[in-house]
Amino acid sequence: MKYIILIQLFWFDLANNDFQNLEITHYAGVPLQFANQKNCFIHVAEHFDELKKYTEDFHYGKATVGQIFCVKK
């Protein structure tokens, strides 16, 4: 079973909460899945700033990272 990165969103204005979670599917054009949870969390630790920026850009500054999970796909 593969693991994926799932970001739980924190919305600055609750009226804009269109989504609760954001699944990260790719990095630099390559599908992003991990053989185990440990490798997933290592990737999250190494790329946290990029994940946070992507999340904020994706939602036009209306949301940020609440929590990050590595879950089975």
Stockholm file with secondary structure:
# STOCKHOLM 1.0

chainA/1-73         MKYIILIQLFWFDLANNDFQNLEITHYAGVPLQFANQKNCFIHVAEHFDELKKYTEDFHYGKATVGQIFCVKK
#=GR chainA/1-73 SS CCEEEEEEEEESSGGGCCCSEEEECEETTEECCBSSHHHHHHHHHHTHHHHHHHHHHHTTTSEEEEEEEEEEC
#=GC SS_cons        CCEEEEEEEEESSGGGCCCSEEEECEETTEECCBSSHHHHHHHHHHTHHHHHHHHHHHTTTSEEEEEEEEEEC
//
